[in-house]
Amino acid sequence: MLSVLGAPFDSSGSDRGEGRAPDALRRAGLVQRLGARDLGDVAPRITDSKREPTSGVIGFAELRESSLALAVAIARALDQQNRPLVLGGDCCLLLGIFGGLRLIGREAGLWFVDGHADFYDTRSSPNGEAADMELAMLTGHGPPGLVDLVGPPPLVPPERVMILGHRRAEDDKDVAEELGYVPAAIERLDARSIEERGEGRVGRDCESRLAGLGPAWLHLDLDVLDEQALPALTYPQPGGLSWNGFIELVRPLAASTALVGVSVADFEPDRDPDGVHAAQVVDALVQVLG
């Protein structure tokens, strides 16, 4: 059964609105429309906005504590035959999710649908937020205490990761820099290329190839959408997918028999005072998960 679990983590430690996203999506009717169970929220939060000097990560101790708490909650949900839908918060929640899979002895690949590669390291990250670098950490690149959150790294083998929907390197020097850190073993496809090939076709192809290697997790960072489609984001940018393109890309992944669970990140309800964009997000999730 699909079960909603809130992970209101903000890895900036500055109380940005994304930490209020789980409640905003619940108020917009997500749980009821999906006919899902609501497992509540994981309690620990990241409130320390200082960049820890040794690790180079903001709020390192709280991030680790929160990630371990989420890992336990994910392991419990999967043990009870639930399929988790984890509502962030930002993308640092993936550390706890894959930690939870490791706790119960399961390994999964990752469809990483995101406007960015999230592959900075603790030296290159401009701000030290874990959400800049969680994919690097998941694949074994980062500080002790996080890359080995639950057992030896990597939590996800690089060859079982697909990055889908990032902005084009040609359009932004920061994007080009970050993509330069991504190892060749990780397959990636930018938003423009996905549109040119056809979103549904790309989704079906990526589903069949990654699912052929075993179970997989689906992560949806909503900043994969163009800022005109969804301005209520922490980092809205041009050059992303349309709502229709997003739905066509994600639907085959969400329907995969290999799917273990889904996570959603980066919705910013403080930029959505009347709830219009929360309703859009819920409508899209119901279309792909319902």
Secondary structure, 3 states (H helix, E strand, C coil): CEEEEEECCCCCCCCCHHHHHHHHHHHCCHHHHHCCEEEEECCCCCCCCCECCCCCCECHHHHHHHHHHHHHHHHHHHHCCCEEEEEECCCCHHHHHHHHHHHCCCCCEEEEECCCCCCCCCCCCCCCCHHHCHHHHHCCCCCCCCCCCCCCCCCCCHHHEEEEEECCHHHCHHHHHHHCCCCCCCEEEEHHHHHHHCHHHHHHHHHHHHHCCCCEEEEEEHHHECCCCCCCECCCCCCCECHHHHHHHHHHHHCCCCEEEEEEECECHHHCCCCHHHHHHHHHHHHHHC
